[in-house]
Amino acid sequence: MNRRQTLAVAAVSLAAVWAGPALAQANKEVVIGYQDMVVPWRYAQETREVEKRTGYKVTYRKLGSGAEVARALASGAIQIGEAGSSPFASALSQGVPIEVFWILDNINDAEALVARNGSGVNTLADLQGKKIGLPFVSTTHFHALVALQDAGVDPKRVQILNLRPPEILAAWQRGDIDATFVWNPALAEVKKSGKVLVTSGQIAAKTGKATFDALAVTKSFAQANDAFLAQFVQVLADADRAYVQNKAAWTAASPQVQAVAKWSGAQADSVPASLALYAFVPPAEQASARWLGGGKDSVAAQSLAATAVFLKEQGTIQNVLPDYSVGVNPTWAARAK
């Protein structure tokens, strides 16, 4: 699941972005791009809750990376997509007309830098001269560089390899890499034969540079489908609440966890522990300045801005917007209960 990997999306046909949603609204149809994230609303996908509440025909398209999600949003192949803050920061920086409207999760400890047993890596300082596998220009790439710099390690003296999660697992098993910075379900696998050096939650707490996963919508679809988005966000809020208020019921054998495993590709017995690593944000908090509200000073806008600066430093984008709140919309979170 290279869900957070970014991309260059300059050469896209933006005309499709405007034409696609208008057609979708006329037919009450929507295509939602999702990845293999371990999150509560997978159960709503399984039970077709969005369709039941909205009356829309919903097509779910599984995509392998945040790069693919951003590309699909830009081309009009999907109207709604889930990805990390890094690919959304890239897409916005390059003029893709989208809005982040729901914080899928605060990544917290759901991403971690793990050293392989036998690699000789026990601290961040030990990574000098070693090989780290991670998806380039992703949230984990961003946090890996932040962590290395904070530890006084020059990232240029570390061999950082561009690998997607399935490739990471294969390289890990062959012993081709010494460490990885990744998310579940791959994270759960590498933890079995590795040592966690630091988590994204710890990096964010120490440096103030947070990362998150979110859902974004093309602006044209949003303008034409306000009622749908209001109902969709309520489904998302209800799914998160069902998990947060009764975590004990989400056992490996429960229908909820079975659905998460089915849609994410994770092992059911690892799902409860994986879910516990994330922080799921209630709608009132999402609508506040702590996340989507507050304009340029909102957490989401500031995080997107900081990530964009990182992406520019890496040479993957050319421009940083003066204000990323143009790509953040708290409207539907504010109306959810």
C-alpha positions as CSV (number, residue, x, y, z in Angstrom):
1,M,0.0,0.0,0.0
2,N,2.1,2.9,-1.1
3,R,-0.9,5.1,-0.1
4,R,1.1,8.2,0.8
5,Q,3.6,8.3,-1.9
6,T,3.4,11.5,-4.0
7,L,4.0,12.2,-7.6
8,A,4.4,14.7,-10.3
9,V,0.9,15.4,-11.5
10,A,1.5,18.4,-13.7
11,A,0.8,16.7,-17.0
12,V,-2.9,15.7,-16.4
13,S,-6.1,16.4,-18.3
14,L,-7.9,18.6,-15.9
15,A,-10.9,18.8,-18.3
16,A,-11.8,15.3,-17.1
17,V,-12.0,16.5,-13.5
18,W,-14.8,19.0,-14.5
19,A,-16.7,16.7,-16.8
20,G,-16.7,13.5,-14.7
21,P,-18.4,14.8,-11.6
22,A,-21.2,16.5,-13.5
23,L,-22.0,13.2,-15.2
24,A,-21.7,11.3,-11.9
25,Q,-24.2,13.6,-10.2
26,A,-26.7,13.3,-13.1
27,N,-26.6,9.5,-12.6
28,K,-26.1,9.6,-8.8
29,E,-22.9,7.7,-9.1
30,V,-19.5,8.1,-7.5
31,V,-16.2,6.3,-7.7
32,I,-14.2,6.2,-4.5
33,G,-10.5,5.3,-4.6
34,Y,-9.3,3.5,-1.5
35,Q,-6.1,1.8,-0.3
36,D,-5.2,-0.9,2.1
37,M,-5.4,1.2,5.2
38,V,-6.6,-0.5,8.3
39,V,-9.5,1.8,9.3
40,P,-13.0,1.4,10.8
41,W,-15.0,2.5,7.7
42,R,-14.0,-0.6,5.8
43,Y,-17.0,-2.2,7.6
44,A,-19.3,0.4,6.1
45,Q,-17.8,-0.5,2.7
46,E,-18.6,-4.1,3.3
47,T,-22.2,-3.4,4.4
48,R,-22.8,-0.9,1.6
49,E,-23.8,1.7,4.1
50,V,-23.0,4.6,1.9
51,E,-25.3,3.3,-0.8
52,K,-28.1,2.7,1.7
53,R,-28.0,6.2,3.0
54,T,-27.4,8.1,-0.1
55,G,-29.1,6.1,-2.9
56,Y,-26.0,6.6,-5.0
57,K,-24.3,3.9,-7.0
58,V,-20.9,3.6,-5.3
59,T,-17.9,2.0,-7.1
60,Y,-14.9,1.3,-4.9
61,R,-11.6,1.2,-6.7
62,K,-8.6,-0.1,-4.9
63,L,-5.4,1.8,-5.7
64,G,-1.8,0.8,-4.8
65,S,-0.4,4.2,-3.7
66,G,-1.1,7.8,-2.8
67,A,0.5,8.6,-6.1
68,E,-2.2,6.6,-7.9
69,V,-5.0,8.2,-5.9
70,A,-3.7,11.7,-6.7
71,R,-3.4,10.8,-10.4
72,A,-6.9,9.3,-10.5
73,L,-8.4,12.4,-8.8
74,A,-6.5,14.7,-11.3
75,S,-7.8,12.7,-14.3
76,G,-11.4,12.4,-13.1
77,A,-11.2,8.6,-12.9
78,I,-12.4,8.9,-9.3
79,Q,-14.2,11.7,-7.5
80,I,-13.2,10.9,-3.9
81,G,-9.9,9.3,-2.8
82,E,-8.0,8.5,0.4
83,A,-4.3,9.1,0.8
84,G,-1.8,10.7,3.1
85,S,-0.9,14.3,3.6
86,S,2.1,14.1,1.4
87,P,0.4,13.2,-1.9
88,F,-2.4,15.7,-1.2
89,A,0.2,18.4,-0.5
90,S,1.8,17.6,-3.8
91,A,-1.4,17.5,-5.8
92,L,-2.5,20.9,-4.3
93,S,0.9,22.4,-5.0
94,Q,0.5,21.5,-8.7
95,G,-2.9,22.9,-9.1
96,V,-5.1,19.8,-8.9
97,P,-8.6,21.1,-7.8
98,I,-9.3,19.0,-4.8
99,E,-10.4,19.6,-1.2
100,V,-9.4,17.5,1.9
101,F,-12.7,17.1,3.7
102,W,-12.2,14.3,6.3
103,I,-9.3,13.3,8.4
104,L,-9.3,9.5,8.0
105,D,-6.8,9.1,10.9
106,N,-4.1,10.9,12.8
107,I,-1.3,8.5,11.9
108,N,0.1,8.6,15.4
109,D,2.0,5.3,16.0
110,A,0.6,3.5,13.0
111,E,3.8,4.2,11.0
112,A,7.2,3.3,12.5
113,L,10.8,3.1,11.6
114,V,11.9,-0.5,12.2
115,A,15.4,-2.0,12.0
116,R,15.7,-5.7,10.9
117,N,17.1,-8.1,13.5
118,G,20.8,-8.8,12.7
119,S,21.3,-5.6,10.8
120,G,23.4,-4.1,13.5
121,V,21.0,-1.1,13.8
122,N,19.9,-0.3,17.3
123,T,19.6,3.5,17.2
124,L,18.9,6.1,14.6
125,A,22.6,7.0,14.6
126,D,23.4,3.4,13.5
127,L,21.5,4.0,10.2
128,Q,24.5,5.8,8.7
129,G,25.7,3.8,5.8
130,K,22.7,1.4,6.0
131,K,19.8,0.8,3.6
132,I,16.3,1.9,4.4
133,G,13.4,0.8,2.2
134,L,10.4,3.2,2.0
135,P,8.1,4.8,-0.6
136,F,9.7,7.9,-1.9
137,V,8.1,11.3,-1.1
138,S,5.6,9.6,1.2
139,T,4.6,10.5,4.8
140,T,7.2,7.9,6.0
141,H,9.9,9.4,3.7
142,F,9.1,12.8,5.2
143,H,9.3,11.5,8.8
144,A,12.4,9.4,8.1
145,L,14.3,12.6,7.0
146,V,12.9,14.6,9.9
147,A,14.0,11.8,12.4
148,L,17.4,11.5,10.9
149,Q,18.1,15.2,10.9
150,D,16.8,15.5,14.5
151,A,19.2,12.7,15.5
152,G,22.1,14.5,13.8
153,V,22.4,12.0,11.0
154,D,23.0,13.4,7.5
155,P,20.3,11.7,5.3
156,K,22.7,11.8,2.4
157,R,24.9,9.2,4.3
158,V,22.0,6.8,4.5
159,Q,20.9,4.7,1.5
160,I,17.2,5.3,1.1
161,L,15.6,3.0,-1.4
162,N,12.3,3.7,-3.1
163,L,10.1,0.6,-2.4
164,R,6.4,0.0,-2.1
165,P,5.2,-2.0,0.9
166,P,5.0,-5.4,-1.0
167,E,8.5,-4.7,-2.3
168,I,9.6,-3.8,1.2
169,L,8.5,-7.1,2.6
170,A,10.3,-9.0,-0.1
171,A,13.5,-7.1,0.4
172,W,13.2,-7.5,4.1
173,Q,12.8,-11.2,3.9
174,R,15.9,-11.4,1.6
175,G,17.9,-9.3,3.9
176,D,18.4,-6.6,1.2
177,I,17.5,-3.7,3.5
178,D,18.5,-2.9,7.1
179,A,15.4,-0.9,8.0
180,T,12.1,0.3,6.8
181,F,9.6,3.1,7.6
182,V,6.2,1.7,6.7
183,W,2.6,1.2,7.8
184,N,0.2,-1.7,8.4
185,P,-0.2,-4.4,7.2
186,A,3.5,-4.4,6.2
187,L,4.5,-2.9,9.5
188,A,2.9,-5.7,11.5
189,E,5.0,-8.2,9.5
190,V,8.4,-6.5,9.8
191,K,7.8,-6.0,13.6
192,K,8.0,-9.8,13.9
193,S,11.7,-9.8,13.1
194,G,12.7,-6.2,13.8
195,K,13.0,-3.5,16.4
196,V,11.0,-0.2,16.4
197,L,13.4,2.7,16.5
198,V,10.8,5.5,16.5
199,T,7.1,6.0,15.5
200,S,5.5,8.9,13.6
201,G,3.7,9.8,16.7
202,Q,6.9,10.2,18.6
203,I,8.5,12.2,15.8
204,A,5.5,14.5,15.6
205,A,5.5,15.0,19.4
206,K,9.2,15.9,19.4
207,T,9.3,18.1,16.2
208,G,5.7,19.3,15.8
209,K,5.6,17.9,12.3
210,A,2.5,15.7,12.1
211,T,1.2,13.5,9.4
212,F,-2.3,12.2,8.7
213,D,-4.4,10.2,6.2
214,A,-7.4,11.9,4.7
215,L,-10.2,11.8,2.1
216,A,-10.2,14.4,-0.6
217,V,-12.9,15.2,-3.2
218,T,-12.6,17.0,-6.6
219,K,-14.0,20.5,-6.2
220,S,-16.5,20.1,-9.1
221,F,-18.0,17.0,-7.6
222,A,-18.2,18.7,-4.2
223,Q,-20.1,21.7,-5.6
224,A,-22.6,19.4,-7.4
225,N,-23.1,16.8,-4.6
226,D,-23.3,18.6,-1.3
227,A,-26.0,16.3,0.1
228,F,-24.1,13.2,-0.8
229,L,-21.0,14.4,0.9
230,A,-22.9,15.3,4.1
231,Q,-24.3,11.8,4.3
232,F,-21.0,10.2,3.4
233,V,-19.2,12.1,6.1
234,Q,-21.9,11.0,8.6
235,V,-21.2,7.4,7.6
236,L,-17.5,7.9,8.3
237,A,-18.2,9.6,11.6
238,D,-20.5,6.8,12.7
239,A,-18.0,4.1,11.7
240,D,-15.2,5.7,13.7
241,R,-17.6,6.2,16.7
242,A,-18.7,2.5,16.5
243,Y,-15.0,1.5,16.9
244,V,-13.9,4.0,19.4
245,Q,-16.8,3.5,21.8
246,N,-16.7,-0.3,21.7
247,K,-13.1,-1.4,20.8
248,A,-13.5,-4.6,22.8
249,A,-16.1,-5.9,20.3
250,W,-13.7,-5.6,17.4
251,T,-12.1,-9.0,17.8
252,A,-10.5,-11.0,15.1
253,A,-13.6,-13.1,14.7
254,S,-16.0,-10.1,14.6
255,P,-17.7,-9.1,11.3
256,Q,-16.2,-5.6,11.7
257,V,-12.6,-6.9,11.8
258,Q,-13.3,-9.5,9.2
259,A,-14.5,-6.7,6.9
260,V,-11.4,-4.6,7.6
261,A,-9.2,-7.6,6.9
262,K,-11.0,-8.3,3.6
263,W,-10.8,-4.8,2.3
264,S,-7.3,-3.9,3.5
265,G,-5.6,-7.3,2.9
266,A,-4.4,-7.5,6.5
267,Q,-4.6,-10.6,8.6
268,A,-7.7,-10.5,10.8
269,D,-5.7,-11.4,14.0
270,S,-3.5,-8.3,13.4
271,V,-6.3,-5.8,12.8
272,P,-7.3,-5.0,16.4
273,A,-3.7,-4.1,17.3
274,S,-3.3,-2.1,14.1
275,L,-6.4,-0.1,14.7
276,A,-5.2,0.7,18.2
277,L,-2.2,2.5,16.8
278,Y,-4.2,5.2,15.1
279,A,-6.1,8.1,16.5
280,F,-9.6,8.7,15.0
281,V,-10.8,12.3,15.2
282,P,-14.5,13.0,16.0
283,P,-16.3,15.4,13.6
284,A,-16.5,18.4,16.0
285,E,-12.8,18.3,16.5
286,Q,-12.2,17.8,12.8
287,A,-14.3,20.9,12.1
288,S,-12.3,23.0,14.6
289,A,-9.0,24.8,14.0
290,R,-7.3,21.7,15.5
291,W,-7.8,20.0,12.1
292,L,-9.8,21.3,9.2
293,G,-11.3,24.6,10.5
294,G,-9.3,27.8,11.1
295,G,-8.3,28.5,7.6
296,K,-4.6,29.0,7.0
297,D,-3.8,28.3,10.7
298,S,-5.6,25.0,10.8
299,V,-3.5,21.9,11.6
300,A,-4.4,20.4,8.3
301,A,-3.4,23.5,6.3
302,Q,-0.2,23.9,8.2
303,S,0.8,20.3,7.9
304,L,0.1,20.4,4.1
305,A,2.3,23.5,3.9
306,A,5.2,22.0,5.9
307,T,5.0,18.8,3.8
308,A,5.0,20.9,0.6
309,V,8.2,22.6,1.7
310,F,9.7,19.2,2.2
311,L,8.6,18.1,-1.2
312,K,10.1,21.1,-2.9
313,E,13.4,20.5,-1.1
314,Q,13.3,17.0,-2.5
315,G,12.8,18.4,-6.0
316,T,9.4,16.7,-6.6
317,I,7.4,19.9,-6.8
318,Q,8.3,23.3,-8.1
319,N,6.0,25.6,-6.1
320,V,4.7,26.0,-2.5
321,L,1.3,27.7,-2.2
322,P,1.0,30.7,0.1
323,D,-2.1,29.2,1.7
324,Y,-3.1,25.5,1.8
325,S,-6.5,26.2,3.3
326,V,-7.6,26.5,-0.4
327,G,-7.5,22.7,-0.4
328,V,-9.2,22.1,3.0
329,N,-12.9,22.2,3.5
330,P,-14.5,21.7,7.0
331,T,-18.1,22.1,5.7
332,W,-19.3,18.5,6.0
333,A,-17.4,17.6,9.1
334,A,-19.1,20.7,10.8
335,R,-22.5,19.3,9.9
336,A,-21.8,15.7,11.1
337,K,-22.8,14.5,14.5
